[in-house]
Amino acid sequence: MLKKFKIPHTYVIIFYIIIIAAILTWIVPGGKYIKETIIDKNGKEKTQAVYETKIIDGKEIKQPKFEYVPSKFQTWQIFAAMFVGFERQAGIIIFILMIGGAFWIVNSSKAIDIGIFAFLRMTKKIENVKLLKILGVDNIIFILIMLMFSVFGAVFGMSEETIAFIIILVPLAIKMGYDSITGVGLVFVAAGLGFAGAILNPFTIGIAQGIAELPLFSGIEYRMVCWLSINLVGFIYIIRYAIKVKRNPEKSFVYQEDAHWRQQKDEATEEIKYYTPKSAWITLLLIAASLIMFSIFFTHSDLSIGNKTINIPIIPILTATFILISIFALRKSVHFFILNLLAFTILFLIVGVMGYQWYIMEIASLFLAMGLSSGIAMNYTPNQLTKLFLDGAKDIMSAAVVVGLAAGIIVILEEGQIIDTILFSMANKMQGFGKTTSIGIMYLIQTMINIVIPSGSAKAAITMPIMAPFSDYVGISRQATVLAFQLGDGFTNMITPTSGVLIGVLGVAKIPYEKWVKWVLPLMIMLIVLGFLLLIPTVNYELNGF
C-alpha cells in the first residue's frame, strides 16, 4: 500500500533546491552581465547593468551587455552556501528577529485583544440607531470588523493572531443568525485580504523591497489602490454569502457542522481587568521627554510624497497629539496606552521612511523601543522582558532562518556563474511576449510557489534575488515585480493546505477543509484575476514609485 504523500518541510524544499542549483552548474554554460557601480542621489552605492544597443528586425533595441564565461562546478559548496547566505542576509534576519520579539511583548499585554473587544462592544451600541437599521446594521458592523482586521494584515501582516479571535467571532456570527464560515470570513479572510494588499507589512513588502534595492515602502500610492480594490471584492463576496445564510440558514455550506456551535449555551464574556500601574505613567513621561527633545531638533520635516515634497512640523504635531491621547488612555487603562503607542509607532515609521529615508535598521530599532516601552508600562521586570523577547524571536525564528537558507540558492547560482545565463535565456525567450505577458508570468510563478511555500518572507528571499534583476532585463520596473510577488504571495494563503494558519483556523471553527475549498474557491479565482488586472497598469502607465 502506497504511503500518503506528505509535503516536505520548507527547509527540506530549500535544501533540495540548493542541490538542484549545484547540479545545474554542471549543465548550464557560465555567463555574466557586465555591471558597473554608481552612486545614487542618496550617496549610496548601487550596482546596475551596462547596456548596449543592438539592431533586431531593423530596430534599435537597448539590452544589457552579456558574455559567456567558463562555469564553476559546485559540489561541497552547497554547505558553505548556507553560511554565506546567512552573512548576506544578516540585516534582514536581525530585522525579523527584533520585530518578532517586540510584537511578542505587545501581544503578551493583551492590549490588542482588549482593543478588539472594545471595538465589538462599541458596535453593539449602534444597533438602535434608526438610520443604521435602514442601511443594515449587521452589514455595517461586518464592514467595520473586516476593515480592522484587513488593516492589521496590511500594516503588520496579522496572520497567526487571527486564530485566537475565531473562537470569539464564530460564536458571535452564529448567534447573529449566520454561520461559522461568515465568522472566519470576518477575521481570517479579512486579514488575508489585507495581507495580499499589503501597505506597510515589513515581513513581505519590507523584505522584498530590501532585496530588490528599492526605497522601503515606496509605491505606496498604487498599493493603496490595490488594497481598496481587493477589499471591495472580498467584502462583497463575504457579505453576499452572509445575507444568503441569514435568509435561509440551511443554505450554509456548514449547516450540519455548525450544530456544535448552535447547541452551546451562552457564556459570559471573559471579564477584562482594566488598570494603570505607576510604571505606565513613568513610561509616558520618559517617552514624552524624548519626543519633545526630538521636536526641538527636528521642528520641520521634508516629507516626500510621490514626486512632491512637503515641509511641515510633523514631529512636534505627532508628539503633542501622542502625549494628549496617552493621558486620556492611561486614565482608562494601560492597555489603551499601549494601543496608542502602537498606532503612533506606525505613524512615526511613516514619517521616518518618507522624511528621513529610514531603512530596516531604523525601523527595527523603532519597533524594539515600542516593545520595551510596552513591557515597562506593564511593569514587567527586566527578566520578564528578556524572556518575552526571546519567546517572540523563537516564534519567528523559522522565518528568519529560512531567509538565510534561501540566500544559499543564489550563492550557488552566482558562484557557479550560471544565474546570469539563466536570466539571459529567460529574457530572450520572453522578449516577444511583451511586458504585460511577462509580468503575468511572474505573477503566476509567485502564485504557484506560494502553494508549496506559504511563508511570505521565505518566498521573498527565494524569488526576489532572481526576479528583481530579471525585471531589469525585460524592461519591467522592480516595483512592479515586487507587486507581482506581493499579490502572488497573498491570495492562495487562504486555500493552500500547507498553511498552518489556515488549518489551525479551520480546526478551531470546526470547518472541514473540503467544504472550505468549495466556499473559498470562487473568491480565489476572482482575486487571482483581479491581481493580474491590477498588475497591468504597472507596466503600461507611469505610476509614482514604479
N, C-alpha and C positions, 0 to 999 in steps of 0.2 A: 504494500500500500504506500502510495506516494505521500511524503510529508507535506504538510501545508506550507506554502511559500511564505516566508517572513522577510519583510523589507529590512535590510541591514541598517545598523546604526549609522548616523551621519558621519561619524569619524571613520567608520569602515569604508563608506562610499568614497570619502575624500582620499583615503589611502589607496583604494583601487584606482582612482583617477590619477593619482601621482604615479603609480606603477605603469598605467597606460601611457601617460605622458613620457615616461622614461623609454618605453618601447618605441614610441613614435620617433624618438631621436635617432633610432637605428633605421628608420624607414623614410622619414621626410627629409628632403635636402635642406641644408642650412641656408640661411639668408638673413639679411637685415636691412631695415630702412635707415638711410643716412639721417642723422639727427643733429641738432645744434642746441646749445643752451643760451637762453636770452634772459634779460632782467625785465620783469613786468613793471607796471606802474606803481606797485606797492613795494618795489625794491626786492622782490623775491625771485629766486632763480626758477626758470620754467623750461622744460625740455619740449621741443617741437620738431616736427619733421621738416626736412629740406625738400622743397617742391621743384619739379622740373616740368617743362611744357612739352607735350607730345602731340603729333598730328595723327588723329584717329578718324577715319572716314572723312577726311578733308576738313576736320575741325580741330582747333587748338584746344587741348584738354590739359589742365593742370593736375599733376599727380605727384604723390610722394616718391622720392627717389629711392629705388630698391636695387640691391645687388645680392647675388648668391655668394655664399661663403661655405667653407667646409663645416659639416656637422660635428658636434662634440657629443659622443655617445655617453649616455648617463646610466650608471649601474648602482654602486653603493651610495651615490649622491642622493638617492631618494630619502635617506635618513638625515643627511646633512641639510637637505632642502627644508625640512621641518624647522630646524634650528634657525636657518637664515630667514625663513618665513616669519618666525616669531620676532626676530630682530627688526625686520622691515615694518611689521605692523604693530610694533610696541606701543606707539602713541594711541592707536585706536583700541588696542587691548586694554590699556590702562584707563582710557576714556570709558569703556564699557563697565569695567570693574568699579570705578569710582561712582558712576551714576547708579549702578545696581545697588551698591552699599548705601548710598544716600537715600534712595527711594525706599529701601527696606526699613530704614529708621522712621521715615514719614509714615509708612504703612503700619508700623507697629503701634503708632499713636492712635490708630483708628480714626484719624481726622477725616480721611476720605470717605470712610464708611458713614460717619456721622453726617458729613456733608450731603451724602446721597439720601440718608434717612430724613434729613431736614427738608430736602427738596421734595421727597414723596409726601411728607406731611403738608407742605405748602400747596401742593397740587390738590390735596383733599379740600382745601378751603375755598377753591374756586368753583366747586361743583354747584353751588347755589346761585351763581351769577346768571341772570336770565339770558343775557346776550351770548354768553359762552355756551349755554344749553342749546341755543339755536345753531351755533356753529358746530356743536358736537364736542362736549366736554372731554369724552374719552379720547377723541382724536387729538385734541389739543394737548392733553396730558401725555399721550403716547409720543407726540412730536417733541415735546419738551424733554422727555426722558431719553429718547433716541438721540436728540441733539447733544445732550450732555455726554452720553457715552461715546458718541461719534467724535466730539471734541477731544475727549480723553484719548481715543485711539489715534487721532490725527496729530496731537501735540506730544504725547509721550508714549505712544504705542501700547496703550492698555490692551492686554490680552489675557494672561493668566488670571488677572484680578477679576475678570467677569464671572468666573466660576462661583465665587463667593456670593454674588448677587443673584444668581439663578435661583437659589433656594428662597430668595425674598420675592422676586418678581414673577416667578412661575405661579406660586400660590395666589399672588395678587391678581394675575391675569385670569386664573380660574375663577376666583371669587367675583370678578367683574363680568363673568359670562363668556370668557374667551377660552383659549386652550394653552397647553404648555409650549407649543411652537411659537405662539404670539409672545409669551414671556421671554423665550430665548431670543426672539427677534428683537425685542426691545433692548436687550443688553448685548448679547454676543454678536448678533448680526450688525447692530448699530455701531459697535466698537470696530467690527471688521470693515464696515464701510469707511469709517474714519481712518483706519489703518491703511486701507488701499489708497485713499485720497490724502495721504499724509501731508501735513503742512510743515510741522516743526519736529517730526519724530527723529530724535538723534540716532536711534538704532537702525533706521533704514535710510532715510534721506541724508542724515549726517554722515554715516559711513560711506554710502555710495558717492556722495559729492566729494568727500575727502579723498577717496581713491581716484576719482575722476579729475582731481585737481581743480575743482570748481569752488567759488566762494560759498561758504556754508549757508544753506537755506536760500540761495539765490533762486530766482524764477518763481518766487512765492506767489506773485500775482496770478499767473496762469494755473498754478496748483490750487489756488483758492477756487477758481472756476471749475476745475476738475472735482474738487471736494464737494462743491454745491451740486454739481450735476449727478455725481454718484449717489449722494444722499437723497436727491429728489427721486431717482428711480427706485432706490431701496426702500425709502419710507412709503412711497405709494404702493409698492408690492406688499409690504407688511400690513399696512392699514387696510387695503382692499381685502386681504385674506382675513384679517381680524373682523371686519364688518360681516363677511360671509359666515364666519363661525358664530358671531353674535346672533345673527338672524336664524341660523339653523345649526346648533351645536353638533349634530350628527354628521355634518359635512367636514368636520375636523379630521385631519389625517391621523390624529392620535386620540380619537374619541374614547376608544376602549382603554388605552393605556392611561388616560387621564382620570380614570375611575379611582386610582390611588389617591390623587390629589383631591378629588371631589368628596371622598369619604373622610378626609381628615377633618377633625374638629378645629375650629378657630382657636388659635393660641395667642396669648398676649404677646405683644411685640416686646422684644428684649429691652428692658429699661436701660436707658443710657445715662451714665453719671456725668454731669457737667461740673467742671471745677476749674479753678485757675490758681495754680501754685505761685508762690512768690518768684520762683525761678523764671516763670514766663514773663513777668514784669521786668526782671533784670535783663532777660534776653532782649526784650523790646528796647530798653534803654541803650544797651550795647550796640544793637543794630542801628538804632536811630542816630547815635553819636557818629557811627561810621559813615552812614549815608549823608549826614549833614556835612561831614568833612569832605566827602566826595563832591557834594553840591557846591562847596566853596571853590574847589579846584576846577570843577567842570560845570561852570554855570550855564554854558551853552554847548550844544552838540550839533554836529552836521550829520543829519540822517539822510542816507542815500535811498531813495525810493524810485526804483526803475532808473530812468535817466535824469531824474531831478534830485536836487539836494536841498533840504530844508534845515535852517538853523533855528533851533528853539531850545529853551531852558528845560529840556525834558527830564533831566536827572533831579533838579530841585522840585519839579512838579510831582514826579513819582514819589520822591522822598516825603513830601508833605502829605500826599494822599495816603501813602502806606502808614505813616505814623497815626494819622487821624482814624483810619479804618481799624487799625490794630488796637487802638484804645477801646473802641466800641466792641471789637471782637473779644478782647480779653475780659471785658465786663460780663460777657456771657459764658465763655469757656475757652480754655487753652486750645481746644480742637479747632475752633473757628479762627484763632490767631494763626495756627499752622496752615490752614487752608488759604488764608490771606497771604501768608509767607510764600506758599507755593505759587499762587497767582502772580505775585509781584516778581518772583524769581523768573517766571516766564517773560514778564514784561521787560525786566532788565536784560534778559537774554536777547530779546529782540533789539533793544537799544544798543547793546554791545556789538551784535552782529552787523546792524545797519549803520552804526555810527563809528565804531572803533575796530572793525574788521576782526572781531573775536573768532577764534578757531577752537579746536577741541580742548586745548589746554585750559583756556579761559572758561569755557562752558562747563567742563568737568569740575573746575575749582568752584564755580558758582553753585552748582548742584551739591557739591560736598559741603559748602558753607551752609546751604539751606538745610541739608540733612542733619548736620551737627547742631544748628540752631534749633531745629525742631526737637531734637533729643534733649538739649539743655532746657528748653522751655517745659518739657515734660518732667523735668527734674531727674533725668537718668544720670546714673553715676558714670564716670569715665570707663569703667569696666563694662557696664551695660552698653554704652555707646559702641565700644570696640567690638563686643560680641555681635550686636545687631549689624554693624557694618560688615563684619566678616561673614555673617549669615547671608547678607544680601549679595556680597561678592561671590560667595559659594553658590548661591542660587543661580547666578547669571554666568558662572564660570564657564559652562559649556559653550555659551555663545562667544565668550572671549577667546577660548581655546580654539574654537573652530575657525576663527578669523586668522589665527597664526598658522594653523594646519593648511587651510585653503591657500594661503600665500605660497606654500610649498609647491603647489601645482605650477604657478607662474615661474617660480625659481627654476624648476626642472626645464620648462619650455624655453626660458631665457638662456640658461646655461648651456642647453643643447643647441641653442641658436636656431630654433625652428619656429618660434612664436611669430616672428615677422613673416616667415614663409607662409604660415597658415593664414595670417591676416591678408597677405598679398593675394593669395589664391582666392580667398573668400571675396575680397574686394573686387577682383577681376570678374568673378562669376556673377556678382550682384550688381555690377555697374549697369547692366542692361535692364535691371528690374525697376530702377527709379527709386527716389528717396522714400516715397510712400510705402512701396512694397518692402524696401529694406528695413524700415522702422517696424513694419508689421511683422516681418520675420523675427526681428529681435524680440518683439513683444511676445510672439508665440513661443520662442525658445525659453524666455523667462517664465512664462506661464506653465510650460511643461516641466521645467526643472523644479518649480515650486511644489508640484505634486509629490516629488520624491524628497526634496529638501525644503520644508516649510519655514525654516529659520531665515528671516529676512537678512540678518547680519551675516549669516554664513553664505547665503546666496550672493550678497553684495561682494563679499570677499572673493568668491569663486569667479563670478562673471564679470564684474566691473573692470578688473585689470585687462581683460580681453576686449570687452565691448567698448570701453572708452576710446582706446586708440583706434579700434576698428571703425568707429563712427567718424573719426577724422578722415580716414581713407576713402569712405564712400560719400563724404560731403554732408554728414548729418551732425548737428551740434551735440556736444557731450551732454548738455542739459536734456535734450530730447531722449538720449539713451538712458539717462537716469530716470526719466519719467516712464519709459518703457519698462525698466526694472521695477519701479515703484508699483505700477499697475499690475504687471505680471506677478509680482510678489504678493499682492493683497487679496485678490478675489478668491483664488482657489483654496485659501486658508479655511474658508467656510464650508468646504466639501471634502478635502483630502483626508483619507483615513490615517495618514501619517502624522496629523496634527494632534499632539497630546492634549492641547487645549480643547479642541472640538470634541474629542472622545470624552474628556472629563465633563464638559458641559452637557453633552447628551446623556451621560451616565447619571449626573445629578438630576436632570429633568426627566429621566426615565423615558427617553425618546429612542426607539430603535433606529439604528443608523440607516437602514434601507428606506424607512419612512421619511427620515430627514432628507435623504437624497432626492426622493420623489418630490418633496416640497421645494427644496432649495435649487434644484437643477435649472428650472426655467429662469430663476433670478440670476444664476451664474451665467447662463447663455446671454441674457440681456446685458449684464455688466461687462462681460468679455468683449461683446460687440461695441458697447459704449466706450470701453477703454481704447479700442482701435480708432474709433471716430475722434476721440479726444487727442490722439497722437497725430492725426493728420495735420492740424494747424501748426504743429511744432516744426514741420519740415516744409511747409508751404507759405508761411507768413512770418513776418518779423515780430517776435514777442520779446518783452523785457526778460532778460536773463537767458534767452535762447539764441 
